[in-house]
Amino acid sequence: MRGRCGGVVRDNNGFTLLEMIIVLFLLGGLLSLIIPRISIGDSLGSVGRRWVGALKSFQDMAVATQKTVRLHVDLDRGMYWPMVLDGNQEKIPLDATWATPISLPESIRFADFQVGTERKESGRVELFFYPNGRIDQATMHLADTNNIMGVLIEPVTALIRVTDQRIDPPKPWTIPDRIRPLLQAGSTGSQVSLPLGIK
C-alpha cells in the first residue's frame, strides 16, 4: 500500500522478529537474577515429611509381608535403603520405589542417628521394622545450614514424633525398687526376666 508521498505504509499490528528477540533476552536476564533467590529446591520440612512417610512405609511393608525390614542408613553419603529379611537373606523389596537407594538432597544431611543407646554421627546405622508393627527405638536429626528437625520413634507404640528442635533420647525405663520384689517368683526362687532396656 502506498501513501501520499509514495512510501510504503507500515502495518502496526505486530512485532518484528528483532523486537521479540530483544524482549526474550531481557526476560531471560531478569529470570536469571530472580530464580536463584527463590527456594525451588527441597526444604528441610518437605524432606522431613518424606522421611517420616518412608519410615511409615517400611513399617507397613513389614506388617504386610510379615517379614522384618532392615533399613540401612549411610550417614556420610546421606542415603538410605530398606531390605526385607527372608530367613538369613536380605532381599530387595518388591515395591519399585524402594528398589534403589534414596539420597537426601545435597543441602540436607543426617546430623546424627541413635538406635537404642548407640549414637552415631557418621558411618552406617541399621533400624529394624518388625511384622507386628513395632520399630526399634530411635532418635535422629536432619539438618540444613540453619535448621534442625528431630524425629523420635517411640519403642512401645511405634509412634513417630517430629519436632523442629533437638530431641534428647529417652532414658531407659527403670523399675522402682518397691516393685522389684513383686516380679520375683514365689517359692521356686526363679526371677521374671525383664525386657531389654529395662533396668
C-alpha positions as CSV (number, residue, x, y, z in Angstrom):
1,M,0.0,0.0,0.0
2,R,1.5,3.3,-1.0
3,G,1.0,6.6,1.0
4,R,0.7,10.1,-0.4
5,C,4.5,10.6,-0.6
6,G,5.0,7.3,-2.4
7,G,6.5,5.4,0.5
8,V,5.4,2.1,2.0
9,V,2.9,2.4,4.9
10,R,3.8,0.1,7.7
11,D,1.2,-2.1,9.4
12,N,1.5,-1.5,13.2
13,N,-0.5,-4.6,14.3
14,G,2.5,-6.9,15.2
15,F,6.1,-7.1,16.5
16,T,9.2,-7.6,14.3
17,L,11.4,-10.6,15.0
18,L,14.1,-8.4,16.3
19,E,11.8,-6.8,18.9
20,M,10.7,-10.2,20.1
21,I,14.3,-11.4,20.4
22,I,15.2,-8.3,22.5
23,V,12.2,-8.9,24.8
24,L,13.1,-12.6,25.3
25,F,16.7,-11.7,26.0
26,L,15.7,-9.1,28.7
27,L,13.3,-11.6,30.3
28,G,15.9,-14.3,30.4
29,G,18.3,-11.9,32.1
30,L,15.7,-10.9,34.6
31,L,14.8,-14.5,35.4
32,S,18.5,-15.4,35.9
33,L,18.6,-12.8,38.7
34,I,15.3,-13.7,40.4
35,I,15.3,-17.6,40.2
36,P,18.3,-18.2,42.5
37,R,16.7,-16.2,45.2
38,I,13.5,-18.3,45.1
39,S,13.7,-21.5,47.1
40,I,12.8,-24.1,44.4
41,G,14.7,-26.9,45.9
42,D,13.7,-29.2,48.8
43,S,13.2,-27.6,52.2
44,L,14.1,-29.3,55.4
45,G,10.3,-29.6,56.2
46,S,9.5,-31.3,52.9
47,V,12.4,-33.7,53.2
48,G,11.5,-34.4,56.8
49,R,7.9,-35.2,55.8
50,R,9.1,-37.6,53.1
51,W,11.5,-39.2,55.6
52,V,8.7,-39.8,58.1
53,G,6.5,-41.1,55.2
54,A,9.3,-43.5,54.3
55,L,9.5,-44.8,57.9
56,K,5.8,-45.4,57.9
57,S,6.0,-47.2,54.5
58,F,8.7,-49.5,55.9
59,Q,6.5,-50.2,58.9
60,D,3.6,-51.0,56.6
61,M,5.9,-53.2,54.4
62,A,6.9,-55.3,57.5
63,V,3.3,-55.8,58.5
64,A,2.1,-56.6,55.0
65,T,4.8,-59.1,54.2
66,Q,5.0,-60.4,57.7
67,K,8.8,-60.2,57.4
68,T,11.3,-58.0,59.2
69,V,12.5,-55.0,57.3
70,R,16.0,-53.7,57.9
71,L,16.6,-50.1,57.0
72,H,20.2,-49.2,56.1
73,V,21.2,-45.6,56.6
74,D,24.6,-44.3,55.3
75,L,25.1,-41.1,57.3
76,D,28.1,-40.0,55.3
77,R,26.5,-40.2,51.9
78,G,23.0,-39.2,53.0
79,M,21.5,-42.4,51.6
80,Y,19.0,-45.0,52.9
81,W,17.6,-48.2,51.5
82,P,15.3,-50.9,53.0
83,M,15.9,-54.7,52.7
84,V,13.4,-57.4,53.5
85,L,14.8,-60.2,55.7
86,D,13.8,-63.6,54.5
87,G,15.5,-66.2,56.7
88,N,19.2,-65.4,56.7
89,Q,19.0,-63.5,53.4
90,E,18.3,-59.8,52.6
91,K,16.1,-59.2,49.6
92,I,15.2,-56.1,47.7
93,P,11.6,-55.0,48.3
94,L,9.1,-55.8,45.6
95,D,7.9,-52.2,45.5
96,A,10.0,-50.4,42.8
97,T,10.0,-47.2,44.9
98,W,12.5,-48.9,47.3
99,A,14.5,-51.0,44.8
100,T,17.3,-48.5,44.7
101,P,18.9,-46.4,47.5
102,I,17.3,-43.0,48.1
103,S,19.5,-39.9,48.5
104,L,18.8,-36.8,50.6
105,P,19.2,-33.5,48.7
106,E,22.7,-32.0,48.8
107,S,21.6,-29.2,51.1
108,I,20.2,-31.6,53.8
109,R,22.1,-34.2,55.9
110,F,21.6,-36.6,58.8
111,A,23.2,-34.8,61.7
112,D,23.1,-37.8,64.0
113,F,21.2,-41.1,64.4
114,Q,20.7,-43.1,67.6
115,V,19.3,-46.6,67.7
116,G,18.8,-47.9,71.3
117,T,21.8,-46.5,73.2
118,E,24.3,-46.3,70.3
119,R,24.5,-42.8,68.8
120,K,26.4,-42.1,65.5
121,E,27.3,-39.0,63.5
122,S,29.0,-40.9,60.7
123,G,29.2,-44.4,59.3
124,R,26.2,-46.7,58.8
125,V,23.2,-47.4,61.0
126,E,20.5,-50.1,60.9
127,L,16.9,-49.7,62.0
128,F,14.5,-52.7,62.2
129,F,10.8,-52.8,61.5
130,Y,9.0,-55.9,62.7
131,P,6.0,-57.8,61.4
132,N,3.9,-56.9,64.5
133,G,4.3,-53.1,63.6
134,R,7.0,-52.4,66.2
135,I,10.0,-50.4,65.3
136,D,13.4,-50.2,67.2
137,Q,13.6,-47.1,69.4
138,A,15.5,-44.4,67.5
139,T,16.2,-40.7,67.6
140,M,17.5,-38.9,64.6
141,H,18.2,-35.4,63.4
142,L,18.0,-34.0,59.9
143,A,19.7,-30.6,59.3
144,D,20.3,-28.0,56.6
145,T,22.7,-25.0,57.0
146,N,20.4,-23.1,59.5
147,N,17.7,-25.5,60.9
148,I,17.4,-28.9,62.5
149,M,14.5,-31.4,62.6
150,G,14.2,-34.1,65.3
151,V,12.5,-37.4,64.7
152,L,11.8,-39.8,67.6
153,I,10.4,-43.3,67.3
154,E,8.7,-44.5,70.5
155,P,9.8,-48.0,71.4
156,V,6.4,-49.4,72.6
157,T,3.8,-47.6,70.5
158,A,6.0,-47.2,67.4
159,L,4.7,-43.6,67.3
160,I,6.8,-41.3,65.2
161,R,7.2,-37.8,66.6
162,V,8.7,-34.8,64.7
163,T,9.9,-31.5,66.1
164,D,11.9,-28.5,64.9
165,Q,14.4,-28.8,67.7
166,R,17.0,-31.2,69.0
167,I,15.5,-34.2,70.9
168,D,17.1,-35.7,73.9
169,P,16.9,-39.5,73.6
170,P,14.6,-41.1,76.1
171,K,16.2,-42.7,79.2
172,P,15.9,-46.4,79.6
173,W,13.0,-47.5,81.8
174,T,13.8,-48.3,85.4
175,I,11.6,-50.3,87.7
176,P,11.2,-48.8,91.2
177,D,12.8,-50.9,94.0
178,R,9.4,-51.3,95.7
179,I,8.1,-53.2,92.7
180,R,11.1,-55.4,92.1
181,P,10.1,-57.9,94.8
182,L,6.7,-58.3,93.1
183,L,8.4,-59.5,90.0
184,Q,10.1,-62.3,91.9
185,A,8.6,-65.8,91.6
186,G,7.0,-67.2,94.8
187,S,8.5,-70.4,96.1
188,T,10.7,-71.5,93.2
189,G,13.2,-68.7,93.6
190,S,13.3,-68.0,89.9
191,Q,13.0,-64.5,88.7
192,V,10.9,-63.0,86.0
193,S,13.2,-61.8,83.1
194,L,12.9,-58.1,82.3
195,P,12.5,-56.9,78.7
196,L,15.6,-55.5,77.0
197,G,16.3,-51.9,78.0
198,I,14.5,-52.1,81.4
199,K,16.7,-52.0,84.5
